[in-house]
Amino acid sequence: MEEYPQDYFVKIENEEHHIGRITLNKAKHFNVEIDIVQKESKKIFRHVDMLFDIKDRVEAIDSGVQVLANFLKKPLE
């Protein structure tokens, strides 16, 4: 049996101090927290989004990565 939460880290191009973090939690289904964190301390720099009630583990991770990619494509406000 797998333990949760599980963290997955995504490299951000042209960014030396921050990385993307996809945190996968499981209740009945999967929930995903998407953040940009500091590389060294892993402290949250920017909360991006949350996704809820995804039935498939791989789909949950892929959806988190897609949300992070879409966020990074937008100009900073």
C-alpha positions as CSV (number, residue, x, y, z in Angstrom):
1,M,0.0,0.0,0.0
2,E,1.3,3.4,-1.0
3,E,1.8,6.2,1.6
4,Y,0.4,9.7,1.0
5,P,1.0,12.6,0.6
6,Q,3.5,12.1,-2.2
7,D,5.5,15.0,-3.6
8,Y,6.6,15.3,-7.2
9,F,9.0,18.0,-8.2
10,V,9.1,19.7,-11.7
11,K,12.0,21.7,-12.9
12,I,11.2,25.2,-14.1
13,E,13.2,26.4,-17.1
14,N,15.4,29.5,-16.5
15,E,14.7,29.4,-12.8
16,E,17.5,28.6,-10.5
17,H,15.9,29.2,-7.1
18,H,12.4,27.7,-7.5
19,I,10.8,24.4,-8.6
20,G,7.3,23.2,-9.1
21,R,5.8,20.8,-6.5
22,I,2.8,18.6,-7.2
23,T,1.5,17.1,-3.9
24,L,-0.7,14.1,-4.3
25,N,-3.1,13.1,-1.4
26,K,-5.6,10.3,-1.4
27,A,-8.9,10.2,0.4
28,K,-11.7,8.4,-1.5
29,H,-10.1,9.8,-4.7
30,F,-7.0,11.9,-5.3
31,N,-6.5,15.5,-4.5
32,V,-3.6,17.6,-5.9
33,E,-1.9,20.7,-4.6
34,I,0.2,22.7,-7.0
35,D,2.8,25.1,-5.7
36,I,6.0,26.8,-6.6
37,V,8.5,26.2,-3.8
38,Q,12.0,27.4,-3.0
39,K,14.6,24.8,-4.2
40,E,16.6,24.6,-1.0
41,S,14.0,24.9,1.8
42,K,10.9,23.6,-0.1
43,K,8.9,26.5,1.5
44,I,6.0,27.6,-0.6
45,F,6.8,30.7,-2.7
46,R,3.5,30.8,-4.6
47,H,0.4,28.6,-4.3
48,V,-0.9,27.9,-7.7
49,D,-4.1,25.7,-7.4
50,M,-5.8,22.7,-5.9
51,L,-7.6,19.9,-7.8
52,F,-10.1,17.6,-6.2
53,D,-11.7,14.2,-6.6
54,I,-9.7,12.7,-9.5
55,K,-10.2,9.0,-9.7
56,D,-6.9,8.0,-11.4
57,R,-3.4,8.5,-9.8
58,V,-1.6,9.1,-13.1
59,E,-4.4,11.5,-14.3
60,A,-4.1,13.4,-11.1
61,I,-0.3,13.9,-11.5
62,D,-0.7,14.8,-15.2
63,S,-3.4,17.3,-14.4
64,G,-1.2,18.9,-11.8
65,V,1.7,19.3,-14.2
66,Q,-0.7,20.8,-16.8
67,V,-2.0,23.3,-14.4
68,L,1.5,24.3,-13.4
69,A,2.5,24.6,-17.0
70,N,-0.5,26.8,-17.8
71,F,0.3,29.0,-14.8
72,L,3.9,29.5,-15.9
73,K,2.9,30.5,-19.4
74,K,0.8,33.4,-18.1
75,P,2.5,36.8,-17.6
76,L,3.1,37.7,-13.9
77,E,0.6,40.2,-12.6
